[in-house]
Amino acid sequence: METPVYINSVASVSPLGKSSEEIWKKYKNSAHYISKQEIGNTAAFAAFLPKELKQEALELSSGSPYKNLDPSVIYAILAARTAVERSTWAKGEEIGINIGSSRGATQLFEKYHASFLADGKSEVLASPTTTLGNISSWVAQDLQSTGPEISHSVTCSTGLHAVLNGVAWLQAGMAKKFLVGGSEAALTPFTIAQMKAMKIYASEDGDFPCRALDLNKTRNTMVLGEASGVIGLDQKAEGSLAIISGIGYASEKLEHSVSISANAECLQRSMKMAIGDIPAREIDAVVMHAPGTVKGDMAEVNAIEKIFGENMPALTSNKWKIGHTFGASGILSMELAILMLQHQEFVPVPFSNISKTPVQLRNILVNAVGFGGNAVSILISKN
């Protein structure tokens, strides 16, 4: 890192709730927030926002000028408002905004497309309300920010790619403050059907429908969740929660459109870049991408073993608890890392025996990788 970048604030709306206290309390218990519900004409496992958060989103989307926006945009607005409230920033400041999404306006797009198939006509607002750029542009409108507005999609590593972009803008001197994140509201019949078609979705009832980091599983157990996560980045240390002390990114040659190599070569390169010259023994934990698939989980563990050898850090993931939130997932993993650094307490996966409990938490690596072999690793350190 050429110059330090500090995490000024973090906020999310997810199946764990909204307040930092509530989220940490739920991380410390061994319960998951996945349920089997009717989605369209089929029952499927998924992790939904709590009723109170759903109501808050509904109230925001029912009033002008937000009533024609997709839930992915509404969730991002709620998370961004909280991130700014928790920061030292003033409303109306020039803040860069980069909030992406893997799927974008999924619910609205499917609604408008169904209408088109029925009568061959498009709704007036179909185009403007389903563009991916709506997420950051509406967050900027809501916050009255005058900085740059960027939205993008890099599938499941979208959120961490936003962090890379924010760091680059700050270190280039093109911005002084940046909101970065991801938002996803893709719990729709078509999206679930796509995941089931790839045979990666959880299908068995049990104590834990998603078995992320259970290396003995014989079936894929990925489950989708909905969420938005936003992090405030700054170059000032005052009031910061943690430091971004390393960033890494890589991609690899595809052998299959939805898979990575057996030893996740892209993750090996991204982790190595993020760690830099820091000795491997000083990395205390890794918050893994670990989607709950047989090959995906094992490939990431193999990559970590290749990088760390005998100095294996503690390993954890949150997807067994809140599902895979696509473009938002990396930000929620960063939030977990930040909370563990703040509380100096490691959050394990209750059914996994792969990990040790670290003696202390100073440096935590966060991984994300998406379809296309796009890996990102962010090293977060205690102030």
C-alpha positions in Angstrom: 0.0 0.0 0.0 1.5 3.3 -1.1 -0.4 5.3 1.5 -2.6 4.0 4.3 -6.3 3.6 3.7 -8.5 3.5 6.8 -12.0 1.9 7.3 -14.0 4.8 8.7 -17.3 3.0 9.0 -19.1 -0.1 8.0 -22.8 -0.9 7.7 -25.0 -3.6 6.3 -28.6 -4.8 6.0 -28.6 -8.6 6.0 -30.4 -11.6 7.5 -28.4 -10.7 10.7 -30.2 -7.3 11.0 -28.8 -3.8 10.9 -27.2 -2.6 14.2 -23.6 -3.6 14.9 -24.6 -4.9 18.3 -27.3 -7.1 16.9 -25.1 -8.4 14.1 -22.2 -9.3 16.5 -24.6 -11.0 19.0 -26.0 -13.2 16.1 -22.5 -14.0 15.0 -21.6 -15.3 18.4 -24.4 -17.8 18.5 -24.4 -21.1 16.6 -27.7 -20.5 14.9 -28.2 -19.9 11.1 -30.7 -17.6 9.5 -31.6 -19.8 6.5 -35.1 -21.1 6.1 -37.0 -23.0 3.5 -39.8 -20.9 1.9 -41.9 -20.8 -1.2 -40.1 -18.7 -3.9 -42.4 -18.6 -6.9 -43.8 -22.1 -7.4 -41.0 -23.9 -5.7 -39.7 -24.3 -2.1 -36.1 -23.4 -1.6 -33.6 -22.6 1.1 -32.7 -18.9 1.4 -31.7 -16.3 3.9 -34.1 -13.3 3.9 -33.9 -9.9 5.7 -35.7 -9.8 9.1 -39.3 -8.6 9.0 -38.4 -5.2 10.5 -35.8 -4.6 7.8 -38.2 -5.7 5.1 -40.7 -3.2 6.5 -38.2 -0.4 6.6 -37.3 -1.1 2.9 -41.0 -1.3 2.0 -41.7 2.1 3.6 -38.8 3.7 1.8 -39.8 2.2 -1.6 -43.4 3.3 -1.2 -42.7 7.0 -1.2 -41.5 9.4 -3.8 -38.9 9.4 -5.4 -38.0 5.8 -4.4 -41.2 3.9 -5.3 -40.0 2.6 -8.7 -36.7 1.3 -7.5 -35.5 -2.3 -7.3 -34.9 -3.7 -3.8 -31.2 -3.9 -4.6 -31.1 -0.1 -4.8 -33.3 0.3 -1.7 -31.1 -2.0 0.4 -28.0 0.0 -0.7 -29.6 3.3 0.3 -30.4 1.9 3.7 -26.8 0.6 4.3 -25.2 3.7 2.9 -27.2 6.0 5.1 -26.1 4.1 8.1 -22.5 4.0 7.0 -22.4 7.8 6.7 -24.2 8.2 10.0 -21.5 6.1 11.7 -18.7 8.0 10.0 -17.2 11.4 10.7 -18.4 12.7 7.3 -21.0 15.4 6.8 -24.0 15.0 4.5 -23.5 16.6 1.2 -19.7 16.2 1.2 -18.0 15.1 -2.0 -17.9 11.4 -1.5 -17.0 8.9 -4.2 -19.5 6.0 -4.4 -18.8 2.6 -5.9 -21.5 0.1 -5.0 -21.9 -2.9 -7.3 -24.1 -5.9 -7.8 -23.7 -9.3 -9.4 -27.3 -9.4 -10.6 -28.5 -5.8 -10.3 -32.2 -5.1 -10.5 -33.2 -8.7 -10.5 -36.8 -8.4 -9.2 -37.8 -5.5 -11.4 -36.1 -7.0 -14.5 -38.0 -10.3 -14.1 -41.3 -8.4 -13.4 -40.9 -6.2 -16.5 -39.8 -9.1 -18.7 -42.8 -11.2 -17.6 -45.1 -8.2 -18.6 -43.4 -8.0 -22.0 -43.9 -11.7 -22.6 -47.5 -11.3 -21.8 -48.4 -8.4 -24.1 -45.3 -7.7 -26.2 -45.0 -4.2 -24.7 -42.4 -2.7 -22.4 -43.2 -0.7 -19.3 -42.2 3.0 -19.5 -39.7 2.8 -16.7 -38.3 -0.7 -17.6 -35.0 0.7 -19.0 -34.0 3.4 -16.5 -35.0 1.3 -13.4 -33.1 -1.8 -14.4 -29.7 -0.3 -15.2 -26.9 -1.4 -12.9 -25.8 2.3 -12.4 -29.0 3.0 -10.5 -27.4 1.7 -7.3 -24.6 4.2 -6.9 -26.5 7.0 -8.6 -29.5 6.7 -6.3 -27.3 6.4 -3.2 -25.6 9.6 -4.3 -28.9 11.3 -4.8 -30.1 10.2 -1.3 -26.9 11.4 0.4 -26.7 14.6 -1.7 -23.1 13.7 -2.6 -21.3 15.4 -5.5 -18.5 12.9 -6.0 -18.1 10.2 -8.7 -20.7 7.4 -8.9 -19.7 4.0 -10.1 -21.6 0.7 -10.3 -20.2 -2.5 -11.7 -20.5 -6.3 -11.7 -17.7 -8.8 -11.2 -20.1 -11.5 -10.1 -19.4 -12.7 -6.5 -16.2 -10.6 -6.0 -18.1 -7.4 -6.9 -18.0 -6.0 -3.4 -14.3 -6.5 -2.9 -13.6 -5.1 -6.4 -15.4 -1.9 -5.2 -12.9 -1.8 -2.3 -10.0 -2.0 -4.8 -11.5 0.8 -6.8 -12.0 3.0 -3.7 -8.4 2.4 -2.6 -7.2 3.3 -6.1 -9.1 6.6 -6.2 -7.9 7.6 -2.8 -4.3 6.7 -3.4 -4.4 8.5 -6.8 -5.5 11.7 -5.0 -8.7 11.8 -7.1 -10.9 11.6 -4.0 -10.7 12.0 -0.2 -13.6 9.8 0.8 -15.1 6.8 -0.8 -18.2 4.6 -0.1 -17.7 1.1 -1.4 -19.9 -1.9 -1.3 -22.3 -4.4 -2.9 -26.0 -4.9 -2.9 -28.1 -8.0 -3.8 -31.8 -8.8 -3.8 -31.9 -11.8 -6.1 -34.2 -14.2 -4.2 -36.4 -14.8 -7.2 -37.7 -17.9 -8.9 -35.5 -17.5 -12.0 -32.3 -16.9 -10.0 -33.0 -19.9 -7.7 -33.7 -22.0 -10.8 -30.4 -21.0 -12.3 -28.5 -22.1 -9.2 -30.3 -25.4 -9.1 -29.6 -26.0 -12.8 -25.9 -25.9 -12.0 -26.5 -28.5 -9.3 -24.8 -26.4 -6.7 -27.8 -25.5 -4.5 -28.7 -27.0 -1.1 -31.4 -29.6 -1.3 -31.3 -31.5 2.0 -33.0 -30.6 5.3 -30.7 -30.6 8.3 -29.4 -28.6 11.2 -27.3 -26.5 8.7 -28.6 -26.5 5.1 -25.4 -24.7 4.0 -22.3 -26.7 5.0 -19.7 -24.1 4.1 -16.3 -25.3 5.4 -17.5 -28.9 6.0 -14.8 -30.6 4.0 -16.5 -34.0 4.5 -19.7 -33.1 2.7 -20.5 -35.1 -0.4 -23.2 -32.8 -1.9 -23.2 -29.1 -2.9 -24.9 -26.9 -0.3 -24.9 -23.4 -1.6 -27.8 -21.2 -0.4 -28.6 -17.7 -1.5 -29.2 -14.7 0.8 -30.1 -11.0 0.3 -28.1 -8.1 1.7 -26.3 -4.9 1.1 -23.0 -3.9 2.7 -21.2 -0.5 2.5 -17.8 0.5 3.9 -16.5 4.1 4.2 -12.9 4.5 3.2 -10.7 7.4 4.2 -7.1 8.5 4.4 -7.5 9.9 7.9 -6.9 7.6 10.8 -9.1 9.6 13.3 -12.1 7.5 14.4 -11.2 4.6 12.1 -12.2 1.0 12.8 -9.3 -0.7 11.0 -6.6 -0.3 8.4 -6.6 -1.8 4.9 -3.0 -2.9 4.9 -2.9 -5.0 1.7 -4.9 -5.6 -1.5 -4.6 -8.4 -4.0 -6.4 -9.4 -7.2 -6.0 -12.1 -9.9 -7.8 -14.1 -12.5 -7.1 -17.5 -14.0 -7.7 -19.3 -17.2 -11.1 -20.9 -17.3 -11.6 -24.6 -17.7 -15.3 -24.2 -17.0 -17.5 -21.1 -16.8 -18.5 -21.6 -13.1 -15.4 -23.2 -11.6 -11.9 -22.4 -10.5 -8.9 -24.7 -10.6 -8.4 -27.4 -8.0 -5.9 -25.3 -6.1 -7.6 -22.0 -6.8 -4.6 -20.4 -8.5 -6.3 -17.1 -8.8 -6.8 -17.0 -5.0 -3.2 -18.0 -4.4 -2.0 -15.0 -6.4 -4.5 -12.5 -4.9 -3.6 -13.6 -1.3 0.1 -13.5 -2.0 -0.3 -9.9 -3.4 -2.4 -8.8 -0.4 0.0 -10.2 2.2 3.1 -8.7 0.5 6.1 -8.7 2.7 4.2 -9.5 5.9 5.4 -12.9 7.3 2.8 -15.7 6.9 2.8 -16.4 10.6 1.5 -12.9 11.3 -1.8 -13.5 9.4 -4.1 -14.6 12.2 -7.3 -15.6 10.3 -8.9 -15.8 6.9 -12.6 -15.1 6.2 -13.0 -17.4 3.3 -15.3 -17.1 0.3 -16.4 -20.7 0.9 -19.7 -20.9 -1.0 -20.7 -24.3 0.4 -19.9 -26.2 -2.7 -17.7 -29.3 -2.6 -15.1 -28.2 -5.1 -15.2 -24.5 -4.3 -14.6 -24.9 -0.6 -11.8 -27.5 -1.1 -10.1 -25.4 -3.8 -9.9 -22.4 -1.5 -8.5 -24.5 1.4 -5.9 -25.9 -1.0 -4.9 -22.4 -2.0 -4.5 -21.3 1.6 -2.4 -24.3 2.4 -0.2 -23.6 -0.6 0.4 -20.0 0.6 0.7 -20.6 4.4 2.1 -24.1 4.7 2.9 -24.8 8.3 1.7 -21.3 9.3 -2.0 -22.0 8.7 -4.2 -19.2 10.0 -7.6 -19.7 11.5 -10.3 -20.2 8.9 -13.9 -19.2 9.0 -16.9 -18.2 6.7 -20.3 -16.7 7.2 -22.2 -18.3 4.4 -23.4 -21.2 6.6 -25.2 -18.6 8.6 -26.5 -16.0 6.1 -26.2 -17.7 2.7 -24.3 -16.4 -0.3 -25.2 -12.8 -1.0 -23.4 -12.7 -4.4 -22.0 -9.2 -4.9 -22.5 -8.1 -1.3 -20.8 -11.2 0.2 -17.3 -9.9 0.3 -18.4 -6.7 2.1 -20.2 -8.8 4.7 -17.1 -10.9 5.1 -15.1 -7.7 5.7 -17.7 -6.7 8.3 -17.2 -9.9 10.1 -13.4 -9.4 10.0 -13.7 -5.9 11.4 -16.0 -7.1 14.2 -13.6 -9.8 15.2 -10.7 -7.3 15.3 -12.8 -4.9 17.4 -13.9 -7.6 19.9 -10.7 -9.6 19.7 -12.8 -12.8 19.3 -12.7 -15.4 16.6 -16.1 -16.6 15.2 -15.8 -20.3 14.1 -18.0 -22.4 11.9 -19.7 -24.6 14.5 -19.7 -27.9 12.5 -16.2 -27.5 11.0 -13.1 -28.9 12.6 -10.7 -27.4 10.1 -9.7 -24.4 12.1 -7.8 -23.6 15.3 -8.7 -20.6 17.5 -6.1 -17.9 17.1 -4.2 -16.5 20.1 -4.8 -12.9 19.0 -6.3 -11.1 16.0 -4.1 -8.4 14.4 -4.3 -9.2 10.7 -7.3 -10.9 8.9 -7.4 -11.8 5.2 -10.7 -11.6 3.4 -11.3 -13.5 0.2 -13.9 -13.4 -2.6 -14.0 -15.1 -6.0 -16.6 -15.1 -8.6 -17.6 -16.8 -11.8 -14.9 -16.1 -14.3 -12.1 -16.8 -11.8 -12.0 -13.2 -10.6 -10.3 -13.3 -7.1 -9.8 -10.5 -4.7 -8.1 -10.6 -1.3 -8.1 -7.7 1.2 -5.9 -7.7 4.3 -7.4 -5.8 7.2 -5.4 -4.9 10.3 -6.1 -3.7 13.8 -5.5 0.0 14.4 
